[in-house]
Amino acid sequence: MTTNMEIVSFIRRAFLQPDGLIPLHAPKFSGNERKYVLDAIDSTFVSSVGAYVTRFEAMMVEITGGGYAIATVNGTAALHLALMIAGVSEGDEVITQPLTFVATANAVRMAGGTPIFIDVDKDTLGMSPASLEDFLSTCCANTAEGCINKTTGKRVAACVPMHTFGFPLRIDQISGICQQYGIALIEDAAESLGSFYKGQHTGTFGLMGAFSFNGNKTVTCGGGGAIITSDDQIARKARHLSTTAKIPHVWEYDHDEIGYNYRMPNLNAAMACAQLEQLPAFLENKRKLANLYRDFFSKKNISYVDELPEAKANYWLNALMFDDQSQKESFLADSNANGVMTRPIWKLMNKLGMYKDCQAYNLVNAEWLEQRVVNIPSSVR
Ligand SMILES: Cc1ncc(COP(=O)(O)O)c(C=O)c1O
């Protein structure tokens, strides 16, 4: 049987780091970051207007193949805006997965909605099409007012699947089911920049996709986000709402609805542009690490989370599945005590105090994964 310390030693060899702390995911600033940020400072355009914001949006369109990109202050703001624009409001319900970072559920609440948690697939760690179909056919009815949850009598306004750790879920099937039930699909692609499903970039399958550029992500600008959409009206609305809903005018202050100060500052966009230039190299580097991990863990008979054959993951965070909770906990303790940073997958959203009363539908796989999954160091080396 492989000991925890054998895994720790392997990770140290993979990172060529015999001692010291190996973080879970450290950013890498090896390109034009300094140059562009200084340029933004010299331009005096440091806030939400500036050439780098425009350039960042063009680069995101190019990378994702989506029609329009709207830069935001972070991924949570991108999700919040996307949900509001999709029509989620007070009293609505939004289907999502319990296995996600808390921001997904928080954004639903921020828009006035209540999350409903359905199960994930064991292989993708993302929303299960079978669970979605089962929930909708069992608990909901298609009516003239939209899809209504028969248990609560509320409208199911949107569905937010999340591509966990950058591993694409079965998004084409999820999209088909959402269309069948008239539910808006918004992808939480916060973790999946550079991940593709059947050749199409994650975040481009539904009405909108939300991305994050937080310090722990594959590409970062300290804090930042983006909405991707192929709909020009939605793009216009997102840009408008993210800039305090101000009606463009050279000097007048006129705002036609309650807006948000959600636009990415030029200073952050400068860094984001420099980071995006390096995305192909980052992805190649991360895939090499994934190959090392896959080889090692398959020889040791330890379950390593991997991309589906039809998908291309960005391998943002590599993940292991232990046989049971006690093995998981012993590995977490030994690796962290020895300077190799590892983290358990999130506590399920329906177990957090603020979401404990939300509907949770047969979370068998999510429960199983919660007990077993651990992230291991995954930085670009
Ligand atoms: C799944 C998921 N959704 C949303 C977010 C929110 O992004 P941000 O931290 O940029 O607000 C993150 C990351 O932080 C995330 O991992």
The ligand as a Gaussian input file, in Angstrom:
#p B3LYP/6-31G(d) Opt

LIG

0 1
 C      -16.735000      27.829000      -8.627000
 C      -16.473000      29.261000      -8.345000
 N      -17.458000      30.150000      -8.521000
 C      -17.282000      31.447000      -8.294000
 C      -16.075000      31.925000      -7.842000
 C      -15.995000      33.371000      -7.517000
 O      -14.990000      34.036000      -8.149000
 P      -14.303000      35.312000      -7.441000
 O      -13.463000      34.801000      -6.322000
 O      -13.500000      35.895000      -8.555000
 O      -15.392000      36.200000      -6.983000
 C      -14.997000      31.038000      -7.665000
 C      -13.659000      31.434000      -7.244000
 O      -13.261000      32.105000      -6.437000
 C      -15.218000      29.672000      -7.893000
 O      -14.242000      28.781000      -7.700000

